[in-house]
């Protein structure tokens, strides 16, 4: 496969940019996780989605939206592996290190391939971090063609890709949609149901519900999973929410019979693991 090589100068530029965002360290991460792993069983999102029977277990799901800081994500993954943890790492296709989009097709980087294979080798799950609704509004892409192409590419690396996670792009808030709404199974009634989203900035529009999770071999979207407690560092502030409901009801595997489900979501850009 022909891959793009990122220059060291490019990487240095982004490292410098991310350095000023670091707010938390390894000790704080350990303190966050330690009480949970004493009482809950750590599993990946894929394992949760594939689970056929829930016997009142206490489960702990750890997820990382890699976004743009893939090098810190790798450091986190190695630390977790050392401590017997497995997480779901969400790879963002619109991130700078992922590749270049030309005429609706991605040309991938060596760093992306290295990252995915290293994460999988450490026992972590790879998840497709979906920013396709936004991309459709910006670039007028064929959502199904790009999704198929990227899932096929990632799976060709030997990765098991069974789920997506919706990226919270700024445009989502501005135009009142969510990226998971590309899927007919996940169209948000609370955002207006079946509709066309229009961007006055470039006169582009995109219809929700144009794709199907089932047809792409996807078992879950990250917001399919109900949680009793959900800890997130979104925006750089660590917050805890309780009684998180399913955003839609595609995942029907009796998860309501789980005893207690705790989820942690982090974004590596906020963490210093050097």
C-alpha positions as CSV (number, residue, x, y, z in Angstrom):
1,X,0.0,0.0,0.0
2,X,1.2,3.5,-0.8
3,X,1.5,5.6,2.4
4,X,2.2,9.2,3.2
5,X,5.2,10.0,5.4
6,X,4.7,12.8,7.9
7,X,7.8,15.0,8.3
8,X,9.4,15.4,11.7
9,X,8.9,19.2,11.4
10,X,5.2,18.6,11.1
11,X,5.1,16.4,14.2
12,X,7.2,18.9,16.2
13,X,4.7,21.7,15.3
14,X,1.8,19.7,16.6
15,X,3.7,18.6,19.7
16,X,4.4,22.2,20.6
17,X,0.7,23.1,20.0
18,X,-0.5,20.3,22.3
19,X,2.1,20.9,25.0
20,X,0.1,24.0,26.2
21,X,-3.1,22.0,26.6
22,X,-1.8,19.5,29.1
23,X,-3.8,19.7,32.4
24,X,-3.6,16.3,34.0
25,X,-0.8,13.8,34.6
26,X,-0.3,10.0,35.1
27,X,-0.9,10.1,38.9
28,X,-4.2,11.8,38.4
29,X,-5.2,9.2,35.8
30,X,-4.2,6.4,38.1
31,X,-6.2,8.0,40.9
32,X,-9.2,8.3,38.6
33,X,-9.2,4.6,37.6
34,X,-7.9,2.8,40.7
35,X,-11.2,2.7,42.7
36,X,-13.1,1.5,39.7
37,X,-10.9,-1.4,38.8
38,X,-11.1,-2.7,42.3
39,X,-14.9,-3.3,42.0
40,X,-15.6,-3.5,38.2
41,X,-14.5,-5.8,35.3
42,X,-12.7,-3.9,32.5
43,X,-14.0,-4.7,29.0
44,X,-14.0,-3.0,25.6
45,X,-17.0,-1.5,23.9
46,X,-16.8,-4.4,21.3
47,X,-16.9,-7.0,24.1
48,X,-19.9,-5.2,25.6
49,X,-21.7,-5.1,22.3
50,X,-21.0,-8.8,21.7
51,X,-22.1,-9.8,25.2
52,X,-25.2,-12.1,25.0
53,X,-25.9,-12.4,28.7
54,X,-25.6,-9.9,31.6
55,X,-25.6,-11.5,35.1
56,X,-25.7,-8.4,37.3
57,X,-21.9,-7.8,36.7
58,X,-20.2,-4.6,37.4
59,X,-18.5,-3.4,34.2
60,X,-15.9,-0.7,33.4
61,X,-15.6,0.7,29.9
62,X,-12.6,2.8,29.1
63,X,-12.6,4.9,25.9
64,X,-10.2,7.5,24.4
65,X,-11.2,9.9,21.6
66,X,-7.7,10.2,20.1
67,X,-8.6,13.2,18.0
68,X,-5.3,15.0,17.1
69,X,-2.9,13.8,19.8
70,X,-2.0,10.3,18.6
71,X,1.4,10.3,20.3
72,X,0.0,10.8,23.8
73,X,-2.7,8.2,23.0
74,X,0.1,5.7,22.4
75,X,1.8,6.5,25.7
76,X,-1.6,6.0,27.5
77,X,-2.1,2.7,25.7
78,X,1.3,1.4,26.8
79,X,0.6,2.5,30.4
80,X,-2.8,0.8,30.4
81,X,-1.3,-2.4,29.0
82,X,1.3,-2.4,31.7
83,X,-1.5,-2.2,34.3
84,X,-3.7,-4.8,32.7
85,X,-6.2,-2.5,31.2
86,X,-7.8,-2.5,27.8
87,X,-9.5,0.4,26.2
88,X,-11.4,1.4,23.1
89,X,-9.3,3.9,21.1
90,X,-11.3,6.0,18.6
91,X,-9.3,7.0,15.5
92,X,-10.5,10.3,13.9
93,X,-10.4,10.3,10.1
94,X,-10.3,14.1,9.9
95,X,-7.3,14.4,12.1
96,X,-4.0,15.8,10.7
97,X,-2.0,12.6,11.0
98,X,-4.7,10.3,9.5
99,X,-4.2,11.1,5.8
100,X,-5.2,13.4,3.0
101,X,-8.7,13.5,1.5
102,X,-8.7,13.9,-2.3
103,X,-11.8,13.5,-4.5
104,X,-13.6,11.6,-1.7
105,X,-10.7,9.2,-1.1
106,X,-8.2,9.1,1.7
107,X,-4.5,8.6,1.2
108,X,-3.3,7.3,4.6
109,X,-0.1,8.0,6.5
110,X,2.5,5.6,7.9
111,X,1.8,7.0,11.4
112,X,-1.8,5.9,11.2
113,X,-0.9,2.4,10.2
114,X,1.7,2.2,13.0
115,X,-0.6,3.6,15.6
116,X,-3.5,1.2,14.8
117,X,-1.2,-1.9,14.7
118,X,0.5,-0.9,17.9
119,X,-2.8,-0.3,19.8
120,X,-4.2,-3.6,18.6
121,X,-1.0,-5.4,19.6
122,X,-1.4,-4.1,23.1
123,X,-4.9,-5.6,23.3
124,X,-6.9,-2.4,22.8
125,X,-9.9,-2.0,20.5
126,X,-9.9,0.3,17.5
127,X,-13.1,2.3,16.9
128,X,-13.9,4.6,13.9
129,X,-14.3,8.1,15.2
130,X,-17.0,9.4,12.9
131,X,-17.0,13.0,11.6
132,X,-18.7,12.1,8.3
133,X,-21.8,14.3,8.6
134,X,-19.5,17.3,9.2
135,X,-17.2,16.2,6.3
136,X,-20.2,15.9,4.0
137,X,-21.3,19.5,4.8
138,X,-17.7,20.7,4.3
139,X,-16.6,18.7,1.3
140,X,-19.8,17.2,-0.3
141,X,-18.5,13.7,0.0
142,X,-20.4,10.4,-0.6
143,X,-20.8,9.3,3.1
144,X,-21.3,5.7,2.3
145,X,-18.4,5.5,-0.1
146,X,-16.0,7.1,2.4
147,X,-17.2,5.0,5.3
148,X,-16.9,1.8,3.3
149,X,-13.5,2.8,2.1
150,X,-12.2,3.6,5.6
151,X,-13.7,0.5,7.3
152,X,-12.2,-1.7,4.5
153,X,-8.8,0.0,4.9
154,X,-8.7,-0.4,8.7
155,X,-9.9,-4.0,8.5
156,X,-7.3,-4.7,5.8
157,X,-4.7,-4.0,8.5
158,X,-6.1,-7.0,10.5
159,X,-8.1,-4.8,12.8
160,X,-11.5,-5.8,14.1
161,X,-13.7,-2.7,13.6
162,X,-17.2,-3.3,15.0
163,X,-18.2,0.2,16.2
164,X,-18.1,3.9,15.7
165,X,-18.1,6.9,18.0
166,X,-19.6,10.2,17.0
167,X,-17.1,13.1,17.0
168,X,-18.4,16.3,18.6
169,X,-17.3,18.8,15.9
170,X,-18.0,22.5,16.4
171,X,-20.3,22.4,13.4
172,X,-22.5,19.9,15.1
173,X,-23.5,22.5,17.7
174,X,-23.8,25.3,15.2
175,X,-26.2,23.4,12.9
176,X,-27.9,21.1,15.5
177,X,-27.0,17.6,14.4
178,X,-24.8,14.8,15.6
179,X,-22.4,12.8,13.4
180,X,-24.0,9.5,14.4
181,X,-27.1,10.7,12.5
182,X,-25.5,9.4,9.2
183,X,-27.0,6.1,10.3
184,X,-30.7,5.4,9.8
185,X,-30.6,3.5,13.1
186,X,-29.4,6.6,15.0
187,X,-31.3,9.6,13.6
188,X,-32.0,11.9,16.5
189,X,-35.7,12.7,17.0
190,X,-34.6,15.4,19.5
191,X,-32.7,17.2,16.7
192,X,-35.6,17.1,14.2
193,X,-35.7,13.5,13.0
194,X,-35.5,12.8,9.2
195,X,-34.3,16.0,7.6
196,X,-31.7,17.8,5.5
197,X,-29.0,19.8,7.4
198,X,-28.0,23.0,5.5
199,X,-24.9,25.1,5.9
200,X,-25.3,28.7,4.8
201,X,-21.5,29.2,4.9
202,X,-20.9,27.2,1.7
203,X,-24.5,26.3,0.5
204,X,-23.8,22.7,1.2
205,X,-26.4,20.3,2.6
206,X,-26.5,16.8,3.9
207,X,-29.3,14.4,4.6
208,X,-29.4,12.4,7.8
209,X,-30.0,8.6,7.9
210,X,-28.2,7.9,4.5
211,X,-26.2,4.9,5.9
212,X,-26.9,1.7,7.8
213,X,-24.8,0.4,10.6
214,X,-25.8,-3.2,9.8
215,X,-24.8,-3.0,6.1
216,X,-21.3,-1.9,7.2
217,X,-20.9,-4.7,9.7
218,X,-21.1,-2.4,12.7
219,X,-22.5,-3.6,16.0
220,X,-22.7,-0.4,18.0
221,X,-22.3,3.3,18.1
222,X,-20.7,4.5,21.3
223,X,-23.8,6.2,22.5
224,X,-25.7,2.9,22.3
225,X,-24.5,2.0,25.7
226,X,-26.4,3.0,28.8
227,X,-24.2,3.8,31.8
228,X,-24.8,4.2,35.5
229,X,-21.9,6.7,35.8
230,X,-20.0,8.4,33.0
231,X,-16.8,10.3,33.6
232,X,-15.5,12.6,30.9
233,X,-12.8,15.2,30.3
234,X,-14.6,16.8,27.3
235,X,-13.5,20.4,27.0
236,X,-10.7,19.8,29.5
237,X,-12.9,19.6,32.6
238,X,-13.4,16.3,34.3
239,X,-17.1,15.8,35.1
240,X,-19.3,12.9,36.2
241,X,-22.8,12.2,34.9
242,X,-25.2,9.5,36.2
243,X,-28.0,7.5,34.7
244,X,-26.8,7.9,31.1
245,X,-29.5,6.5,28.7
246,X,-29.1,5.0,25.3
247,X,-29.3,7.8,22.6
248,X,-31.0,5.3,20.3
249,X,-32.0,1.6,20.6
250,X,-29.9,-0.3,18.0
251,X,-28.0,-2.3,20.5
252,X,-30.5,-4.8,22.0
253,X,-28.5,-7.3,24.0
254,X,-30.1,-7.1,27.4
255,X,-27.6,-4.6,28.8
256,X,-30.2,-3.4,31.2
257,X,-29.5,-6.5,33.3
258,X,-26.0,-5.4,34.0
259,X,-25.5,-4.7,37.7
260,X,-23.5,-1.4,37.2
261,X,-21.8,0.1,34.2
262,X,-19.1,2.8,34.6
263,X,-17.6,4.5,31.6
264,X,-14.6,6.8,31.3
265,X,-13.9,9.0,28.3
266,X,-10.7,10.9,27.9
267,X,-9.1,13.0,25.1
268,X,-5.3,12.4,25.2
269,X,-4.6,16.1,24.4
270,X,-5.4,17.0,28.0
271,X,-3.0,14.5,29.5
272,X,0.7,14.5,30.1
273,X,2.0,10.9,29.9
274,X,5.7,11.7,29.3
